[in-house]
Amino acid sequence: MSGPSADLSVHYQPRGLSDRVAFGFVKALRFCADTFFARRYGHRAVVLETVAAVPGMVGATLNHLKCLRRMCDDKGWIKTLMDEAENERMHLMTFIEVAKPTAFERFVVVAAQWVFYLFFFGLYLISPKTAHRVVGYFEEEAVISYTHYLAEIDEGRSPNVPAPTLAIRYWNLPMDATLRDVVEVVRADEAHHRDVNHGFANELAGLVEPVKIPAVWPHEQLQPHWRDAA
């Protein structure tokens, strides 16, 4: 099958101190992930997706409360960030089915979630722009990681197992979809998050016009094959 396309060349050049701090922080996380997981991309995804699901929920919560205090419109931010959190959670649930994490990796998931949640909550209170820039750079790295994962599958170093049923239903994939198809649509999701969060950061910095929220997500562009086959 041919999944939704993702622009792999996008990289936001840091402007100013907060962008450089965000970029350096994400690169440090990337170094840790590369050191700990090496080429075990399925296991890497399990841990990283639980972290990736945190920013959307934090941003949605704090923007919701801000709009209540100020009695103003959210310009579509709250639903977009909630959808991002839900989408990242589905990434996690999918790769749990694929990688079958060990008890130790499940512990790492819990620890990483708590540490990152507290860190990101504090960062968003101090500087929402920097927080969204962190997510933008984090998603840039996610696109790179999933591109490497696709190469591992294509070159036979990772087995191209059948796609989990929940992934087939969530992304409307064909019933005979494989892991490669799943990784391709996940990568498109991450590219979507990358662009939206860099756009939010730019808007908060006064660099661009308000972000235009896409009406259709990448996975919603796919045809609902599973409904016909059910």
N, C-alpha and C positions, 0 to 999 in steps of 0.2 A: 504494500500500500504506500501511498504518498501522503505524508503527514503535512501539517502546516509548516510553512517556511519560517526560518529564524535568521535574522541578519547577524552573522557571526563576527562582523568586523567592527561593531560599535564599541567604542571606548571613550569615556568622558575624561578629558584632560583636566587634572586638578587645577582649580583656580583659588588661590588664597590658602590661608593656614588651615581652616577647617576641612577643606577638601583634601589637603595633603595628609592631615591626621586621619581622616576616614580611609583614604587609600592605603596608608601605611598599616593601619589596624587590620584591614581586610587581607593585605598581603601577609601579615603575621599569622592570621588564622589559616591562610592557604598553606603556609610553610608547615604549620602544626599538622594539618590534615594530610599533607603529602608525606610527612615523616611517620605518622601513626598508621595510615592506611595503605600507603604505597599505591599499588594498582588494584586493590580490592574495592572497586568502585561501587558495588552493591552495598557493602558494609559502610563505606564512606557516606553514601546517600542516606542511609538510615539515621546516622548521627547528625549530619548536616541539615537534613530536612526538618528535624525537630527544632533546630535553631532557626531555620528559615521561616518557620510558621509563627514565630514570636512577633516580629516587627509589625505585621499587619494587624494583629489583635491589639497590640499596644497603641499603635497609631490610631486605630479606629476608636478605641476607648477614650483616649485623651482628646481626640477631636470631637467626639460626641459630647464629652463633658464641657469642653470649651464652647461649643455651640449652644449648649443649655445655659451656660453662664452669660454669654453675650447675646443670647436670643437672636442668633443669626443663622443663615443658611450654610450648609457644609460644602456646597458646590460639587457634590457627588463623591467627596473624599471618603466618607465613612463606609459606604457600601463597597467602594473599590477596595479599600483596605481589608474589610471583612472577607470579601471574595478572595483576596490574596491569601489570607490566613487559611481559609478553607481549602483552597487549591494546594497550598503547601502541605497541609495535613493529609490530603489524598496522595500526594507524592510519598509521604512517609508510610502510609498504610500499604501502598503498592510495593515499596522496596522492602518492607518487613516480610511480605509474602515471597519476594524473590530471594533475599539474602538470609533469612532465618537467623536473626541476630542471637548471639550467645547471651548468657546471663550477665557477663561483664559488660558487653556492649549496651545492653538495656540499662545497666547502671550508669554508664557514660551518658546515655540519652537523658536520663533524669537529672543528672548533675549538670550537664551542659545547658539544659533547659532553664533550670533555676538560676544559674550564674548569668546566662545571657539575658534572661528576662529582667532581672534586677538592674543589670548594666544598661540595657536598652531603654528601660522605663526612665531611669535617671537621665540618660542622654537626651531622650525626647523632651523631657521637661526643660532641660537646659538649652538645647538647640535642635528643634525639629528639622532644620535644614541639614545639619550634619548627620542626623539620624537617617534621613531619607537618602543622603549621599552614601552612607555606609551600606544601606540595602542595595542601592544601585551598583556599587562596586562588588558587593557580595554576589549579586546575580550575574554580573559579568564573569566572575570566576566560576559560577555554576554552569554557565553556558560552555565555558572552556572544558570543565570537568566532564560534562555529558558528551561533548564532542570527542574527548579522549575515550570515553566509555564506548561510544559507537565504533571507534576504531578498534578497540579491543574485541568487540563482538565480530566485526567484519573480518578481522585477521585471525579469528578462531581461538583467541586466548581466553575469552569469556563465552560460556555456552549461551546460545540464542534460544532459551527455553520458552515455552508457551507463555503468553501474557496472563497474569492473574485475572480471574473473572471480574473482580471489582474494578480493575483498570479498563477492561473491555467495556464495562457498563458506563463508567464515568466519562471516558474519552470517546464513547461511541465508536469503538474499534470493531473491525470484522471479528467474527468468532474464532478465526484461525490466526489472529494477531500473535506476534512474538514479542520477546523482550526488546528487540531492536525498535519495533514500532512504538513501544511504550517510551523508551528513552528519547526517541525523536519528538514525541508530543510533549514530554516533560521539558525538554530543552526549549521548545517553542514557548511554553508557559514561562520559563525563567527569563527568556528574552523579553517577554511582555512585562514582567515585573521590573526588569532592569530599566526599560524605557519609561515606565510610569513613575518609578521612584526617582530617577534622575530628573524627570520632568517636574515632579513635586518639589524637589530640592531647588531647581532653577526658579520655579515660581516663587518659593519662599525667599529666594535671594533677589527677586525682582529682575531676573535676567530675561524672562520670556512672558508671553501672554499666558493666562490661565490654561492649565492642562486640559486638553480635550480627551475625556474618558472614552476609550473605545467601546462601542455598543456591543460588540461580539468578541468573546474570548477566542484564542487560537483553537482550543479543543471543541468549541461550539461550531467551528467551521466544518467539522467532519460530519459525514452522514451517519444517521443512527442505524448502523448495520445490525446491531444486536437485537433491535426491536423486530426486525423482519425475520430474524433467525430463531427467535424465542418460541 
